[in-house]
Amino acid sequence: MSSVKLHWLENRSKGGYVTFGVPWNKGEVTKETVFSVNDENGNGIAYQEKPIAYYPDGSTKWSSYTIKTDSETVAVSYTHLRAHE
């Protein structure tokens, strides 16, 4: 499982609802990718994810997330489902 760690900008209020985007490398995120969002203690955070841009090969270029949290940092983790053989 891979992850991207995010933190609040300096001098910003922490907590509440926040929407942010994550850029992905070509081929890194596909339709088979499963996401999770966790706080700094590893607790799951409910989220809404939406792909907002794609590469020509169909992989996701940018994803938008909306979460509600009081955490100092969050991590977006992902793994890929494997096709049945």
N, C-alpha and C positions, 0 to 999 in steps of 0.2 A: 504494500500500500504506500502510495506517495502522498505528500501533503504540501500545502502552501500556508505559511504562517502569516497572519495579518495582525496589525496593532493600530490603536487609535493615533491620530495625529496629535502633536503637542498642542496644548492650550485649547483642547476641545472637550466638551462635556462627554462623559462616558455613560453608556447605558442607554436603554430605550431601543427604538427601531433604527436600523441602519441598512442602507442599500449600498453595495459595492460591486465592483467588477473584477474579474480575474482573467488575465490573458493566458493563453495556452500555446505551447509549441505545436507546430504542424504534426498531426497524427497522434498527439498525446491524449486527446479526449475524443471518443467516438460515441456512437449510440449505445455501445456496450459498457460504457463507463458508469459506475455507481458512486455517488458522492455521500459524504457525511460531513457535518460541521460540528466541531467540539470546542469547548472552552479550554483554558489553560490547565484544568484538572482532568481533562479527558471526558467530561460529561457532554453528552449529546445536546445540541441546540437545534430546535425546530427551524427549518429554513424553507425558502422558496427559491428554486434555481431555474434560470431561463437562458438558453443559448441565445446570444444576440449577434453573433457574426460567425461565418464559416470560411474555411479554406476551400479551394477548388476541389480537393479530394473528398470533401464532405465532413472532415473532422472539425471540431469546434475551435474557433479562434478566440472568442471572448464569451464568458458566462457572467450573468448578473445574479446576485444573491441578495435576498432580504432576510434579515434575522432580527430578533429581539434579544438583547443580552446586556448584562451588567459587567461582563468580564473585561479584563485588561487586554487580553489577546484572544484570538480565535484561530483555529486551523481548519482549512478546507482539505479534507482527505479524499482520495479516490482510489478505486481499484477497477479492474476490467473483468467483466463476466467472460467466461470462456464458452465457446460454442460446444454443444454436445457432439461427441465424436460418434 
